[in-house]
Amino acid sequence: MTATATPPREAVGPPRTSVLRAELRRGAGPWVGAAVAVTILVTMYGKAPDWQSRWTDATDTLHVATGLLAGPLALAAGCWQGGRERRRGTLELLRSVPRGRLRRTLLAVAPSALWPAAGQLLATAVCLLATWPYVGGGRPYLELVAADAVALAALGTLGHLVGLLVPWRLTAPLLAVAGYAGLGIGAYTESAARWLSPAAEHSSPWDEPVWWFAPASAVWTGGLALAALLAYAARPARLRLLALLPLAAAVAAAVPVLRLPDEGPWRPDHEASRPVCDSGTPQVCVPALDRGLLPDISRTLAPLNERLRGLPGAPVRWVGGPNGPGAGETELPDPSLDAVRGRLRNPDLYLNSAVQWLFSETCRSEDFAGPEVERLGEVHLAVSEWLAPTPEGYGVPVGPSTERHLDALRAKSPAAQRDYLARYLAADRCRPEEVPIP
């Protein structure tokens, strides 16, 4: 019997997963992922008071930071990684390896595509975990987070291909500058094409994206990168026609985006703006998105509501959100302007702002005129300071006339103060001569 020789294990090529792991570990890939994560986290940390109380604010800010800052970084890092073998003089050696050009290119591109996306996902997870304890409602748009990860991978891939084709050492920094300018200009153009940019900004907390926008965005950016990759690496030449498939998919995904109306892919989120109210009088109602702030707002408005309770002309409800007040209601100041981590940062200032909203009027210029206007301003400021003094460091100094009105209010008995406030609320503040003097 003839024995069959078994080749030694060393002659068997390593599994593809082992080759991919080795490729991901070499070069600057891990450092690029870390740089992307740090860039996003540092940017988000500096803006934490603006986003840490709402899921929508967190994901919107993450989207802009990813596209506008991490995007150019992924481009430049991919370009540097793509030119690595040419700089080392090992390009011809790699071409002699018994692997197809497409497989070889895919393995080489993997760090440029996967590490920026991994850094972005890590930074996003940290920011969402930092938001979770303080939000009152809504949800993070995880589908947009996934689309942003695809966009970063696509930018890293495109940068890698540029590095393979252009050996100049300054290509990477110049590509980063061009990418920043291109993404910025594309994000702030007035046409619907801005929604094709990975850095397009949207800042309304009362909207949600249409269901198909995130998948279309991922197909758009991923399709362009895959088409460029196949056009470069597919061999023989006839296989380059395969690049037309992802290119066609990208164009097909872009068409509905380009046909969006002025408001873009965003639609009103009725659940986020649904009113949630306390049991006080006057009632305090905030949108469901800010329900976590309701106890704080109710506690802040309690002294003012105590004085308004039962008075004719007092509001029936304080309401917040995008729908505006109805009959007998008064609009609340936007709590997000003063809220940090689910709490009002300056309750006294919020109370003072609520008083200003209570007394605000929309007057025609022909009615709001005459010598009594200055007196009305003095009386208005005195009543506002009496109900909710302006915190130190805000507002304008109180003049002598206003101080006299304020002293007169403070000197009245509680019953007289209540009577005067009822008369002040009932007066037409667009007609200064009808406003009573304390």
Protein Blocks (a to p, Z undefined) as FASTA:
>chain_A
ZZdddddfklpccdfklmmmmmmmgcjllmmmmmmmmmmmmmmmmmmmmmmmbfklmmmm
mmmmmmmmmmmmmmmmmmmmmmmmmmnopmmmmmmpccdfklmmmmmmmmmmmmmmmmmm
mmmmmmmmmmmmmpggdjddfklmmmmmmmmmmmmmmmmmmmmmmmcfklmmmmmmmmmm
mmmmmmmmcbfklmmpckbccfbfkbccdfklmmmmmmmmmmmmmmmmmmmmgccfklmm
mmmmmmmmmmmmmmmmmmpcfklmadcdfklmpccddfbdcdddddfklmmmmmmmmmmm
mmmmmmmgopahiafbdcedjkopaehiacdddfklmggghiafblmlmmmmmmmmmmgc
cddfklmgcjklmmmmmmmmmmmmmmoccdehiajdddfklmmmmmmmmmpcfklmmmmm
mmmmmpcfklmklpccZZ
